[in-house]
Amino acid sequence: MSVTINASGAYSVKRAPELANLNLRISAERPTASDALEAVRSTSSDISATIRNLAAPKSEVSAAIGSEELDIDDQARDPAFPVTSWSMQQLRTWSVTPAVDDKPRPPPHQARMMTMVEEEVQEEKVKKVFHAETYISVTFHDFAKLSAFIETTTTNDIVSIDGVDWEVTRATRKALQTRVRQGAYADALAKAIDYAAAIAPNVTPRATEVHDDSMTHVRGRAYGAQPVMRMMDAGGGRAEAMTFEPEPIEISAQVRVAFALNL
């Protein structure tokens, strides 16, 4: 005779972030298309030049990308280069014609009908506004240098922070995923052993089916672990230095296991 025991298991671990992916938005609004383009192009060029000085040489990064044995995140975490990788989107432009402000008008019976000529003159007064925009994504492993970079970069009024995503390296993520999978199975097995002890104390349950329900990798921003930016001095007052206090990244696994108990 055989009894089937179905048990679920769960396990999670938390790890301090090792990488921060900063997303910058560079956007300008100008009266002419050329002015908007030049503002964004000039600013993005200056920021790119700064990032290149903080990033490892492209030859080293390319070697990491092209080899399955190398982890680009780990290989690029050189103390001399706080940036592990970065990219910039293609610049885009568009124009907008602002709506004419609605001014208080007299009652209909007192209103004077606007002639077609007056309408044309009114349209000519409304000029287009031109926009240009691009995004830069840059990954830091040195959070102190990240803070300094943000403070310097955001002094330009057309640069804004579109978000910071916190991550661990690929090697760390793989190791933690293995750990949570094994932990989830161990949790299910412990439950099955408890049930088996009540049915047949001297019989050990044997796994016959394993269902991996989910693997959750919780990134910092995506799941609510927002970075906390503080500007404090040693005494607790305000100071110029900005620091990040990201919440830990959580990786978890859930599993369902069928055990057979031979009586």
TAKA-V865520 format. One record per backbone hydrogen bond with DSSP energy under -1.0 kcal/mol. NH is the residue of the N-H (numbers start at 1). CO is the residue of the C=O. If there is no record, write none. Layout:
nh:NH co:CO
nh:NH co:CO
//
This chain:
nh:3 co:261
nh:5 co:259
nh:7 co:257
nh:9 co:255
nh:11 co:253
nh:13 co:251
nh:15 co:249
nh:18 co:167
nh:19 co:167
nh:20 co:140
nh:21 co:165
nh:22 co:138
nh:23 co:163
nh:24 co:136
nh:25 co:160
nh:26 co:134
nh:27 co:158
nh:28 co:132
nh:30 co:130
nh:36 co:32
nh:37 co:33
nh:38 co:34
nh:39 co:35
nh:40 co:36
nh:41 co:37
nh:42 co:38
nh:43 co:39
nh:44 co:40
nh:45 co:41
nh:46 co:42
nh:47 co:43
nh:48 co:44
nh:49 co:45
nh:50 co:46
nh:51 co:47
nh:52 co:48
nh:53 co:49
nh:54 co:51
nh:55 co:51
nh:61 co:57
nh:62 co:58
nh:63 co:59
nh:64 co:60
nh:65 co:61
nh:66 co:62
nh:75 co:71
nh:76 co:72
nh:77 co:74
nh:78 co:76
nh:81 co:78
nh:83 co:54
nh:84 co:139
nh:87 co:137
nh:89 co:135
nh:92 co:133
nh:94 co:131
nh:96 co:129
nh:110 co:107
nh:111 co:107
nh:119 co:115
nh:120 co:116
nh:121 co:117
nh:122 co:118
nh:123 co:119
nh:124 co:120
nh:125 co:121
nh:129 co:96
nh:130 co:30
nh:131 co:94
nh:132 co:28
nh:133 co:92
nh:134 co:26
nh:136 co:24
nh:137 co:87
nh:138 co:22
nh:139 co:85
nh:140 co:20
nh:141 co:82
nh:146 co:142
nh:147 co:143
nh:148 co:144
nh:149 co:145
nh:150 co:146
nh:151 co:147
nh:152 co:148
nh:153 co:149
nh:154 co:150
nh:156 co:153
nh:159 co:156
nh:160 co:25
nh:162 co:23
nh:165 co:21
nh:167 co:19
nh:173 co:169
nh:174 co:170
nh:175 co:171
nh:176 co:172
nh:177 co:173
nh:178 co:174
nh:179 co:175
nh:180 co:176
nh:181 co:177
nh:182 co:178
nh:183 co:179
nh:184 co:180
nh:185 co:181
nh:186 co:182
nh:187 co:183
nh:188 co:184
nh:189 co:185
nh:190 co:186
nh:191 co:187
nh:192 co:188
nh:193 co:189
nh:194 co:190
nh:195 co:191
nh:196 co:192
nh:197 co:193
nh:199 co:195
nh:200 co:196
nh:203 co:200
nh:206 co:260
nh:208 co:258
nh:209 co:258
nh:211 co:256
nh:213 co:211
nh:213 co:254
nh:214 co:254
nh:216 co:252
nh:218 co:250
nh:220 co:166
nh:223 co:219
nh:224 co:221
nh:225 co:220
nh:226 co:224
nh:230 co:243
nh:233 co:237
nh:236 co:233
nh:243 co:230
nh:245 co:228
nh:249 co:15
nh:251 co:13
nh:252 co:216
nh:253 co:11
nh:254 co:214
nh:255 co:9
nh:256 co:211
nh:257 co:7
nh:258 co:209
nh:259 co:5
nh:260 co:206
nh:261 co:3
nh:263 co:1
//
